[in-house]
Amino acid sequence: MAVEAVVFDFDGLLMDTESTMLASWQHEWRWHGLELDTASFFADHGGDVSDHHYAKLAAAVGPAYDRAASHARRLAYRDHLNARLDLQPGIADWLIQAGQLGLRLAVATSSGRGWASKHLHGRGSLAAFEFLACGDEVARPKPDPGVYLLALQRLALPARQVVAVEDSPHGVAAAQAAGLRCVAIPNQHADAARFVTADLVLASAAHQRLDEVLRTLAKSEKS
């Protein structure tokens, strides 16, 4: 069955906002003369775990910790870093190639609409997508398939005609639970060994044209 649409994750896949988020927390811990333990920083789901991170920092700092000031300082630093981000390598070319192939494009993210749309608009890429299916429109974050089921509903296409592109294991799980084939481009903070269920794994979107990716998926489906 021919692919009619491609649905992209946002954070870590379209833009490396995962790295800037981590850097903002490291900056805040260092502001207090402490060092963040990065080994367990990233959650195994797409939900917001800011409260958990603030609680850990508060426990490390002690009674003098001012969460409101800490939050404002961290967001200012994060936004400063995000302002310098562009689309991940190869992604802009994929969006152009998708248009040439007549493919429909969408985003399925556990993040809120305001977050994803702001950054895509700022890079002049929001108009490339037919719609955004976002975490504030569904009950649970990835690996729950809710945002992908919402995307399929809006596309009005069967799952086998849609390919997802993800950067995290829980994103791959969400896409596949919704019945989509999934191309994984692991972000630098993810364990590459955890992407074995993905239908195809790439080091970067810059390493292969989108039409070649879709042909590879078609061949693997027939074999």
C-alpha positions as CSV (number, residue, x, y, z in Angstrom):
1,M,0.0,0.0,0.0
2,A,1.5,3.3,-1.1
3,V,2.5,5.8,1.5
4,E,0.3,9.0,1.5
5,A,1.6,10.8,4.5
6,V,4.6,11.2,6.9
7,V,4.1,12.2,10.5
8,F,7.0,13.6,12.4
9,D,7.7,13.9,16.1
10,F,8.9,17.3,17.2
11,D,11.3,17.5,20.1
12,G,14.7,15.9,19.3
13,L,13.5,15.0,15.8
14,L,12.6,18.2,14.0
15,M,14.7,20.3,16.3
16,D,17.2,19.4,19.1
17,T,15.2,20.9,21.9
18,E,16.1,17.9,24.0
19,S,19.7,19.0,24.2
20,T,18.8,22.6,25.1
21,M,16.4,21.4,27.8
22,L,19.2,19.3,29.3
23,A,21.6,22.2,29.0
24,S,19.2,24.6,30.8
25,W,18.9,22.2,33.8
26,Q,22.7,21.7,33.9
27,H,23.0,25.5,33.9
28,E,20.6,25.8,36.8
29,W,22.3,23.2,38.9
30,R,25.7,24.8,38.3
31,W,24.2,28.2,39.3
32,H,23.8,26.6,42.7
33,G,27.3,25.1,42.6
34,L,26.0,21.6,41.9
35,E,26.2,19.1,39.1
36,L,23.2,17.4,37.5
37,D,23.2,13.6,37.2
38,T,22.4,13.2,33.6
39,A,22.3,9.4,33.6
40,S,18.6,9.3,34.6
41,F,17.6,12.7,33.3
42,F,15.4,11.8,30.4
43,A,12.1,10.2,31.2
44,D,10.9,7.1,29.3
45,H,7.8,8.8,28.1
46,G,6.9,12.1,26.4
47,G,5.2,13.8,29.4
48,D,6.4,16.9,31.2
49,V,8.6,15.9,34.2
50,S,9.6,19.4,35.2
51,D,8.1,19.1,38.7
52,H,10.2,16.0,39.3
53,H,13.4,17.9,38.2
54,Y,12.6,20.9,40.4
55,A,11.9,18.6,43.4
56,K,15.3,17.0,42.9
57,L,17.1,20.3,42.7
58,A,15.2,21.7,45.7
59,A,16.2,18.7,47.8
60,A,19.9,19.2,46.7
61,V,19.9,22.9,47.4
62,G,17.9,22.9,50.7
63,P,15.6,25.4,52.3
64,A,17.1,28.4,50.5
65,Y,15.9,27.2,47.2
66,D,13.6,29.6,45.4
67,R,11.7,27.7,42.7
68,A,10.1,30.7,41.1
69,A,13.4,32.4,40.6
70,S,15.0,29.1,39.5
71,H,12.3,28.5,36.9
72,A,12.5,32.0,35.4
73,R,16.3,31.8,35.2
74,R,16.2,28.3,33.6
75,L,13.6,29.3,31.0
76,A,15.5,32.4,30.1
77,Y,18.6,30.3,29.5
78,R,16.7,27.6,27.6
79,D,15.0,30.2,25.3
80,H,18.3,31.8,24.6
81,L,19.7,28.4,23.4
82,N,16.5,27.6,21.5
83,A,16.7,30.9,19.6
84,R,19.8,29.6,17.9
85,L,18.4,26.2,16.9
86,D,17.5,25.3,13.3
87,L,15.9,22.2,11.9
88,Q,17.9,19.0,12.4
89,P,20.3,18.1,9.6
90,G,18.5,16.8,6.5
91,I,15.0,17.6,7.8
92,A,14.5,20.7,5.6
93,D,15.4,18.7,2.5
94,W,13.0,15.9,3.6
95,L,10.2,18.5,3.8
96,I,11.0,19.8,0.3
97,Q,11.2,16.2,-1.0
98,A,7.9,15.4,0.6
99,G,6.2,18.2,-1.3
100,Q,7.8,17.0,-4.6
101,L,6.4,13.5,-3.9
102,G,2.9,14.8,-3.1
103,L,3.0,13.5,0.4
104,R,0.9,15.0,3.2
105,L,2.9,16.0,6.3
106,A,1.9,16.3,10.0
107,V,3.4,16.5,13.4
108,A,2.6,14.2,16.4
109,T,4.2,15.4,19.6
110,S,3.6,15.0,23.3
111,S,4.4,18.6,23.7
112,G,1.8,21.3,23.7
113,R,0.7,23.1,20.5
114,G,2.1,26.4,21.5
115,W,5.6,25.0,22.0
116,A,5.8,23.2,18.7
117,S,4.0,25.7,16.6
118,K,6.1,28.6,17.9
119,H,9.4,26.9,17.0
120,L,8.3,25.7,13.6
121,H,6.9,29.1,12.8
122,G,10.1,30.7,13.8
123,R,12.0,28.6,11.3
124,G,9.5,29.2,8.5
125,S,8.5,25.5,8.5
126,L,5.1,25.5,10.1
127,A,3.3,25.8,6.8
128,A,4.9,22.6,5.5
129,F,2.6,20.6,7.9
130,E,-1.1,20.1,7.3
131,F,-1.7,20.0,11.1
132,L,-0.1,19.4,14.5
133,A,-1.5,16.6,16.8
134,C,-0.3,17.6,20.3
135,G,0.0,16.4,23.8
136,D,-2.5,18.9,25.1
137,E,-5.2,17.3,22.9
138,V,-4.9,13.8,24.2
139,A,-5.1,12.1,27.7
140,R,-1.7,10.5,27.9
141,P,1.8,11.2,26.4
142,K,3.8,8.7,24.3
143,P,4.3,5.7,24.5
144,D,0.5,5.9,24.5
145,P,-0.6,6.0,20.9
146,G,-3.1,8.8,21.4
147,V,-1.4,11.6,19.4
148,Y,-0.8,9.1,16.5
149,L,-4.4,8.0,16.6
150,L,-5.5,11.6,16.5
151,A,-3.2,12.2,13.5
152,L,-4.7,9.3,11.7
153,Q,-8.2,10.5,12.4
154,R,-7.3,13.9,10.9
155,L,-5.6,12.4,7.9
156,A,-8.5,10.1,7.3
157,L,-6.0,7.5,6.1
158,P,-5.4,3.9,7.2
159,A,-2.3,3.4,9.3
160,R,-0.5,1.4,6.6
161,Q,-0.5,4.5,4.3
162,V,1.3,6.6,7.0
163,V,4.9,6.5,8.1
164,A,6.1,8.0,11.4
165,V,9.5,9.4,12.0
166,E,10.7,9.4,15.6
167,D,13.8,10.0,17.7
168,S,13.0,8.1,20.9
169,P,12.1,4.5,21.9
170,H,8.8,5.6,23.5
171,G,8.0,7.6,20.3
172,V,8.6,4.5,18.2
173,A,6.4,2.4,20.5
174,A,3.6,5.0,20.3
175,A,3.7,5.1,16.5
176,Q,3.7,1.3,16.1
177,A,0.9,0.9,18.7
178,A,-1.2,3.0,16.4
179,G,-0.3,0.7,13.5
180,L,2.2,3.0,11.7
181,R,5.5,1.9,10.3
182,C,8.2,3.9,12.0
183,V,11.6,5.3,10.9
184,A,13.8,6.0,13.8
185,I,16.5,8.7,13.9
186,P,17.8,8.3,17.5
187,N,18.6,11.5,19.2
188,Q,22.1,11.8,20.9
189,H,20.6,11.1,24.3
190,A,18.8,7.9,23.4
191,D,20.2,4.4,23.7
192,A,20.6,3.2,20.1
193,A,20.2,-0.4,21.3
194,R,16.5,0.3,22.2
195,F,15.4,0.9,18.6
196,V,15.3,-2.7,17.5
197,T,11.6,-2.6,16.8
198,A,11.8,0.3,14.5
199,D,11.1,-0.5,10.8
200,L,14.2,1.4,9.8
201,V,16.9,3.2,11.8
202,L,19.0,6.1,10.4
203,A,21.8,8.0,11.9
204,S,20.5,11.3,10.3
205,A,18.0,12.5,7.8
206,A,20.9,13.9,6.0
207,H,22.2,10.4,5.2
208,Q,19.4,9.3,2.9
209,R,16.7,11.0,0.7
210,L,13.1,10.6,1.8
211,D,12.1,8.8,-1.4
212,E,14.9,6.3,-0.8
213,V,13.7,5.8,2.8
214,L,10.2,5.0,1.6
215,R,11.5,2.6,-1.1
216,T,13.5,0.8,1.6
217,L,10.3,0.5,3.8
218,A,8.3,-0.8,0.8
219,K,10.9,-3.5,0.1
220,S,11.1,-4.6,3.7
221,E,7.3,-4.9,3.8
222,K,7.3,-7.2,0.7
223,S,10.2,-9.4,1.9
